[in-house]
Amino acid sequence: KIDSTNHIASNLEKSLIKIRQDARARVYSNEDNFFSFYDNTSLNFIPVINDKERNVFILTGPQVSGVVLLGNDYKLSYDKKNEFKKKKNHNSILQFPYTSGDKENPTVSTIHSHVITEYISSTDICTLLLYKNYVEWKQHIVMSKKKVSIFNLEKESLFTMKRKTWEKIYNIEKDKK
């Protein structure tokens, strides 16, 4: 049975639609060349409103199968009057294949570095969760100058540590081999 009754948008829904449309218009006009566009990708606009914040997260998704893209993501923050600030989460875009293509040596972990932020970003986590059922790797690591974030895709858990501690552990493990 099809319900053909028109739904009247609530105030929250109207606000979500308004900031999403504004974000799309700003990105695609790109008056100051702040936003980057890549072949075989599309931008996904995700409006989020809570008691404290009004944001539109922008994630770059692939238009080809078999890869996960991290990077080229943004956060547009709006105040109550819909005035906004923009922030780049990453300076570049990275592509990770779903699998290694080698059944004898599957990919167990992927890694990238952060220059702008110390920890894994919310957009990284969002993207990893979207693709966790398609990739063979179970862990993603983000390294910054002072911190290391380890995200476990299976458990959907995040662990962070100081980079100095990570390097000590890595060197101990390397010396064992």
N, C-alpha and C positions, 0 to 999 in steps of 0.2 A: 504494500500500500504506500502510495506517495502522498506526503503531506505538502500541499500547495499553499499553505498559509504563509503569508509574508511575515518575517520576523522583524520587529522594530529593534534597532540597535540600542543597547544600554549606553549610559554615559561613558562607562569604561571602554566598551567596544568602539564607540565613536572616537575616543581619545587614542586608542590603539591604531585605528584606521588613519587618523589624522597624522600622527607622528610617523607612521610607516610611509604614507604618501609623501610627506615632506622629505623624509630621508631619501626616498627614491628620486625625487625631483632634484635634490641637492647633489646626489651622487652622479646622476646621469648628465646634469648640466656641467658638473666638475669645473666650475669657473676658475678655481685656483690650482687645478691639476693635482689636488691632494690625493685623489683616488686613482688606483691603477686597475687596468683591465688587461686580461690575458686571453689568448685564443683558447678555444675549447673549454671555457669556464663560464659560469653564470653566478650572479650575486644573489644571495638569499637574505632577505630583510626580516629580522625577528624583533618585533616590538615587545618590550617588557615594561609593565608599570606596576609598582608596588607603593607602599605608603611613603617611602623615602626617595625613590628614583623613578625617572621616566627615561628609558633608553631604547635605542634601536641598535641591535647587534647586526653586523653585516658579515656574513661568511661567504667565502668563495667556494663554490662546488664545481666538480668536474662535469663536463658534458660527454665524457668517455668513461667506459666502465673499467673496473679493475685497479683504480688508483684512489688514494686518499690525498686530499690537498690540505695542507696546514699553512696558514699565513694569508697575506693579503686580506686581513680582517680588520674591522673597525668597530668603534663604539661611538655612537652619537648620543649625547646626553641632553635632555630637554628639562627646563625648569617648568614651573606651573604655568607660565605664560608661553610655553613652547619655544623659548629662546634656547639656542643650542650651542654645545661645544663638541668638537670632533677629536677623536684620538685614534691613532694607528696602533694596533696591537703588535704587528710585526712589520719589518722593513722589506720583507721578500715573501715569496711563495715557495713551498717545498712540496714535492710529489713523492709519495710512498706507494709502491705496488702492494696489492692485497697479499701476494705470496712471493716467495723467493723463486718459484718455478723449479726448485730442486727438492724433491721429496726426501732426499737423504740429508739435506741441510736446510730445514725450514727456518724462516726468520722467527726469532723468539722475542726480539725487542727492537724498537726503533728509537732514534734519538735526534734531537735538534737543539740548537743553542738559542738563547735569548739575549739580545743586546738591550732592548728597551726596558724589560721588566725582569725582576728577580725570579719569579715563580711561573709555573705553567699558567697559561691564561684560561679564563672561562670558555673562550671560543675554542681553544685547543681541546679542552675536556668535552665540550659539546660535540665537536666533530668526531673525536675518538669514540664517544658513545654511539653516535649515529652509525659508525662503520664497524663496531666491534664484532658483529656477527658475520662479517664478510672477510675479515683479515685473519691471517694465521698467527700473527704476533699477539702476544698477551700483555705486553708492557710497553709503555712509551716513556722516555726519559727526556727531560728538558734541563739543560745546563745553562746557568748564567755565571757571571763572574764570581759571585759569592754563595750561590745556592744551587741545589740539585733537587728537582721534583721528579718523583717516580710514580706514574699512574698505572695501576693494575686494571686492565680492561675487564678481566673476568670478575674480579671482586668489586669493581667500580670504587676502588679506594686510592687515596693519594697519600704519599709519604714524602716529606721534605727533610733535607739535611743540609748542613754546611758543605760547601764544595771541598774544603780542606779535609773533612771527614771522608767524603766520597773518594778522594784521591788516595788517602791512606789505605782504605779498604781495597781499592783497585790495585794498588802497588803490592799489598800483601798477597792478594789472589794471583797476581801476575808472577810474583816470585815463587809461588807454590808450583807453577807449571814448568 
